[in-house]
Amino acid sequence: MRLKFREESLYSLLFLTPAIVLVGVFIYFAIVWNVYISFTDWKGLIPSYRFVGLENYRILFHDPVFWTSFRNNIILIILFVPGSLLLGLLLAILLDRKIKFENGFRTIYALPFALSFVVTATLWAWMYDPSDGVLNTLFSMLHLEFLKSNWITDPHVALYAVILALIWQFSGYTMLIYLAGIRSVSSEQYEAAIIDGANQLQLYRYVVIPQLKKPTLSAFVVLMVFSLKAFDFIWVLTSGGPGTSTFILAVEMYKETFAKTKFAYGASIATVLLLLSFAIVLPYLYWSYGGEKE
């Protein structure tokens, strides 16, 4: 038995070793290397590893573009995360009503999240076109010209236009999470609430929604982390413009690193993003694996 156990352990280790090596090199080593680079003076295409301590961070925290990007990130989190959760919950409740063609509607609602961010960003860029885009054309047809806008070319509107598109993209994901949580509620609880005289609104308010804490937390963490690193969608849709109106930290990091070749400075922005991600994920991991056991 011990020999068989050792053979199984050896086979398991052999199968896991390539994955462990790849994760160690391309994730954990890359993180350590990035943090190290942020303490150097690497500028330009020729690497430089001269240690300068916290100089890049001192410059970073005095950079107005960094604080503009940080502010935009906060606005993105405040509007995008609750918006996606609320719309996903509403769609899940509607689908839970056993409507006809449920599978078709579920596929339609979930389709945006299944598409590439590059594809959906290109789609929304076409819809937001000020001259012949879908939205402005539709408003003209409905004689609602007061709703027409320059959308992503207006610095006062661009960020909110991006957030609207992101909510559309992620509402299908949150819908699936919530629908699975709603369907996991036992039928006995429904029957007991109905016997007590609860109507449909009270049924969801007092029976179903209070039991959606775990799905809500899981979706919340995913949305929060994405809102910190939502680079590809914003880059394709606006490239951070007009000006810096749709700059977030990930966009600034890309421009500083690859457009201006300030690799050390870009690494310091990436390190800040890493710390913000840890601040979101670590409490969730503690609650999932530690708090529940207690």
C-alpha positions as CSV (number, residue, x, y, z in Angstrom):
1,M,0.0,0.0,0.0
2,R,2.8,2.4,0.8
3,L,4.6,1.6,-2.4
4,K,1.4,2.2,-4.4
5,F,0.9,5.5,-2.5
6,R,4.4,6.6,-3.4
7,E,4.0,5.7,-7.0
8,E,0.7,7.7,-7.2
9,S,2.4,10.7,-5.5
10,L,5.3,10.4,-7.9
11,Y,3.0,10.4,-10.9
12,S,1.0,13.3,-9.5
13,L,4.2,15.3,-9.0
14,L,5.4,14.6,-12.5
15,F,2.1,15.8,-14.0
16,L,2.0,18.9,-11.8
17,T,5.7,20.0,-12.2
18,P,5.3,21.7,-15.6
19,A,2.3,23.7,-14.4
20,I,4.2,24.6,-11.2
21,V,7.2,25.8,-13.2
22,L,5.2,27.8,-15.6
23,V,3.2,29.5,-12.8
24,G,6.3,30.1,-10.8
25,V,8.2,31.7,-13.8
26,F,5.4,33.7,-15.5
27,I,3.4,34.8,-12.5
28,Y,5.4,34.9,-9.2
29,F,8.8,35.5,-10.7
30,A,7.4,38.2,-12.9
31,I,5.7,39.9,-9.9
32,V,9.0,39.9,-8.0
33,W,10.9,41.1,-11.1
34,N,8.4,43.9,-11.7
35,V,8.7,45.1,-8.0
36,Y,12.5,45.1,-8.3
37,I,12.4,47.1,-11.6
38,S,10.2,49.7,-9.9
39,F,13.2,50.6,-7.6
40,T,15.6,51.2,-10.5
41,D,16.1,54.0,-13.1
42,W,15.3,52.0,-16.2
43,K,14.4,54.4,-19.0
44,G,14.7,53.7,-22.7
45,L,15.2,50.4,-24.5
46,I,18.5,49.7,-22.9
47,P,18.0,48.1,-19.4
48,S,19.4,49.9,-16.4
49,Y,19.3,48.4,-13.0
50,R,20.8,51.2,-10.9
51,F,18.9,51.2,-7.6
52,V,17.2,54.5,-6.9
53,G,15.0,53.4,-4.0
54,L,11.5,55.0,-3.8
55,E,12.3,57.8,-6.3
56,N,9.8,56.4,-8.9
57,Y,7.1,56.3,-6.2
58,R,7.8,59.8,-5.1
59,I,7.4,61.0,-8.7
60,L,4.3,58.9,-9.1
61,F,2.5,60.3,-6.1
62,H,3.3,63.9,-7.3
63,D,2.1,63.1,-10.9
64,P,-1.4,64.7,-11.6
65,V,-2.0,62.2,-14.4
66,F,-1.7,59.4,-11.8
67,W,-4.3,61.0,-9.6
68,T,-6.6,61.6,-12.6
69,S,-6.2,57.9,-13.4
70,F,-6.8,56.9,-9.8
71,R,-9.9,59.1,-9.6
72,N,-11.3,57.6,-12.8
73,N,-10.6,54.1,-11.4
74,I,-12.7,55.0,-8.3
75,I,-15.5,56.4,-10.4
76,L,-15.4,53.2,-12.5
77,I,-15.6,51.0,-9.4
78,I,-18.4,53.1,-7.8
79,L,-20.6,53.0,-10.9
80,F,-19.6,49.8,-12.8
81,V,-19.6,47.3,-9.9
82,P,-23.1,48.1,-8.4
83,G,-24.6,48.6,-11.8
84,S,-23.5,45.2,-13.1
85,L,-24.7,43.5,-9.9
86,L,-28.1,45.2,-9.9
87,L,-28.7,44.6,-13.6
88,G,-27.6,41.0,-13.3
89,L,-29.8,40.4,-10.3
90,L,-32.8,41.9,-12.1
91,L,-32.2,39.7,-15.2
92,A,-31.8,36.6,-13.0
93,I,-35.1,37.3,-11.2
94,L,-36.9,37.8,-14.5
95,L,-35.5,34.5,-15.8
96,D,-36.4,32.7,-12.6
97,R,-40.1,33.5,-13.3
98,K,-40.1,30.5,-15.7
99,I,-40.7,32.6,-18.8
100,K,-41.0,31.1,-22.2
101,F,-37.8,30.7,-24.3
102,E,-35.7,31.0,-21.1
103,N,-32.7,29.3,-22.7
104,G,-32.8,31.7,-25.6
105,F,-33.0,34.8,-23.4
106,R,-30.3,33.4,-21.1
107,T,-28.0,32.9,-24.1
108,I,-28.8,36.4,-25.4
109,Y,-28.0,38.0,-22.0
110,A,-24.8,36.0,-21.4
111,L,-23.5,36.5,-25.0
112,P,-21.8,39.9,-24.4
113,F,-19.5,38.4,-21.7
114,A,-18.6,35.5,-24.0
115,L,-17.3,37.9,-26.6
116,S,-13.8,39.3,-26.7
117,F,-13.4,42.7,-25.1
118,V,-11.8,43.9,-28.4
119,V,-14.9,42.8,-30.3
120,T,-17.4,44.5,-28.0
121,A,-15.3,47.6,-27.7
122,T,-15.2,47.9,-31.5
123,L,-19.0,47.4,-31.5
124,W,-19.6,50.2,-29.0
125,A,-17.2,52.5,-30.8
126,W,-19.5,52.1,-33.8
127,M,-22.6,52.7,-31.7
128,Y,-21.1,55.8,-30.1
129,D,-20.1,57.4,-33.4
130,P,-21.3,61.0,-33.1
131,S,-22.2,61.4,-36.8
132,D,-23.8,58.1,-37.8
133,G,-23.7,55.9,-34.8
134,V,-26.6,53.7,-33.7
135,L,-27.4,55.7,-30.6
136,N,-27.6,59.2,-32.1
137,T,-29.4,57.8,-35.2
138,L,-32.0,56.1,-33.0
139,F,-32.5,59.3,-30.9
140,S,-33.0,61.2,-34.1
141,M,-35.6,58.7,-35.4
142,L,-37.5,59.0,-32.1
143,H,-37.3,62.8,-32.1
144,L,-35.2,62.7,-28.9
145,E,-32.4,65.0,-30.1
146,F,-31.8,66.3,-26.6
147,L,-30.4,62.8,-25.8
148,K,-27.8,62.9,-28.6
149,S,-24.2,63.3,-27.5
150,N,-20.6,63.2,-28.7
151,W,-20.2,60.2,-26.4
152,I,-16.6,59.0,-26.4
153,T,-15.3,62.2,-28.0
154,D,-16.7,64.4,-25.2
155,P,-14.3,64.5,-22.3
156,H,-17.2,65.1,-19.9
157,V,-19.2,62.1,-21.1
158,A,-16.5,59.6,-22.3
159,L,-15.9,57.9,-19.0
160,Y,-19.6,57.3,-18.3
161,A,-20.0,56.0,-21.8
162,V,-17.3,53.5,-21.2
163,I,-18.9,52.4,-17.9
164,L,-22.3,51.9,-19.6
165,A,-20.7,49.6,-22.2
166,L,-18.8,47.7,-19.4
167,I,-22.1,47.2,-17.5
168,W,-23.7,45.8,-20.6
169,Q,-20.7,43.4,-21.1
170,F,-20.7,42.1,-17.5
171,S,-24.4,42.0,-16.7
172,G,-24.7,38.5,-18.3
173,Y,-21.9,37.2,-16.0
174,T,-23.6,38.5,-12.9
175,M,-27.0,37.2,-14.1
176,L,-25.6,33.6,-14.4
177,I,-24.0,33.9,-10.9
178,Y,-27.3,35.1,-9.4
179,L,-29.5,32.7,-11.3
180,A,-27.5,29.8,-10.0
181,G,-27.8,31.2,-6.5
182,I,-31.6,31.7,-6.8
183,R,-32.1,28.2,-8.2
184,S,-30.1,26.7,-5.2
185,V,-32.8,27.9,-2.7
186,S,-34.8,24.9,-1.6
187,S,-38.4,24.5,-2.6
188,E,-39.4,24.0,1.1
189,Q,-38.4,27.6,1.9
190,Y,-40.6,28.8,-1.0
191,E,-43.5,26.7,0.1
192,A,-43.2,27.8,3.8
193,A,-43.1,31.5,2.7
194,I,-46.2,31.1,0.5
195,I,-48.1,29.3,3.3
196,D,-47.3,32.3,5.5
197,G,-48.9,34.6,2.9
198,A,-45.8,36.1,1.3
199,N,-46.4,37.6,-2.2
200,Q,-43.8,37.4,-5.0
201,L,-42.1,40.7,-4.0
202,Q,-41.8,39.6,-0.3
203,L,-40.6,36.1,-1.5
204,Y,-37.6,37.6,-3.2
205,R,-37.0,40.3,-0.6
206,Y,-37.1,38.2,2.5
207,V,-36.3,34.6,1.3
208,V,-34.2,34.7,-1.8
209,I,-32.1,37.8,-1.8
210,P,-30.8,37.3,1.8
211,Q,-29.3,33.9,0.7
212,L,-27.4,35.5,-2.2
213,K,-24.5,36.7,-0.1
214,K,-21.9,34.2,-1.4
215,P,-22.8,34.8,-5.1
216,T,-22.8,38.5,-4.5
217,L,-19.3,38.4,-2.9
218,S,-17.9,36.2,-5.6
219,A,-19.1,38.5,-8.4
220,F,-18.1,41.6,-6.4
221,V,-14.5,40.4,-6.2
222,V,-14.3,39.5,-9.9
223,L,-15.8,42.9,-10.9
224,M,-13.6,44.8,-8.6
225,V,-10.4,43.2,-9.9
226,F,-11.5,43.7,-13.5
227,S,-12.3,47.4,-12.8
228,L,-8.6,47.9,-11.7
229,K,-7.2,46.2,-14.9
230,A,-9.8,47.0,-17.5
231,F,-7.2,47.9,-20.1
232,D,-8.1,46.2,-23.4
233,F,-11.7,47.4,-23.5
234,I,-10.8,51.0,-22.8
235,W,-7.8,51.0,-25.0
236,V,-9.7,49.8,-28.1
237,L,-12.7,52.1,-27.3
238,T,-11.0,55.4,-26.4
239,S,-7.2,54.8,-26.0
240,G,-7.6,56.7,-22.8
241,G,-8.9,59.8,-24.5
242,P,-10.0,62.4,-25.2
243,G,-7.1,63.8,-23.3
244,T,-6.9,61.8,-20.1
245,S,-10.7,61.6,-19.5
246,T,-10.8,57.8,-19.6
247,F,-7.3,57.2,-18.2
248,I,-7.2,54.5,-15.5
249,L,-4.1,53.1,-13.9
250,A,-3.7,50.2,-16.3
251,V,-3.9,52.6,-19.3
252,E,-1.4,55.0,-17.7
253,M,0.9,52.1,-16.9
254,Y,0.8,51.0,-20.6
255,K,1.5,54.4,-22.0
256,E,4.3,55.2,-19.5
257,T,6.0,51.8,-20.1
258,F,5.7,51.2,-23.8
259,A,4.9,54.6,-25.4
260,K,7.4,56.6,-23.3
261,T,9.7,53.6,-22.5
262,K,9.8,54.5,-18.8
263,F,9.9,50.9,-17.7
264,A,10.8,51.6,-14.1
265,Y,8.1,54.2,-13.7
266,G,5.5,51.9,-15.4
267,A,6.6,49.1,-13.0
268,S,5.8,51.3,-10.1
269,I,2.3,51.9,-11.4
270,A,1.9,48.1,-11.9
271,T,3.1,47.6,-8.2
272,V,0.4,50.0,-7.0
273,L,-2.2,48.0,-9.0
274,L,-0.9,44.8,-7.5
275,L,-1.3,46.2,-4.0
276,L,-4.8,47.4,-4.7
277,S,-5.7,43.9,-6.1
278,F,-4.3,42.3,-2.9
279,A,-6.5,44.7,-0.8
280,I,-9.5,43.3,-2.6
281,V,-8.7,39.6,-2.9
282,L,-7.0,38.9,0.5
283,P,-10.1,39.8,2.6
284,Y,-12.2,37.6,0.3
285,L,-9.8,34.7,0.7
286,Y,-9.7,35.1,4.5
287,W,-13.5,35.1,4.6
288,S,-13.8,32.1,2.3
289,Y,-11.2,29.9,4.0
290,G,-10.9,31.3,7.5
291,G,-14.0,33.2,8.4
292,E,-16.4,30.4,7.4
293,K,-14.5,27.8,9.5
294,E,-14.7,30.0,12.6
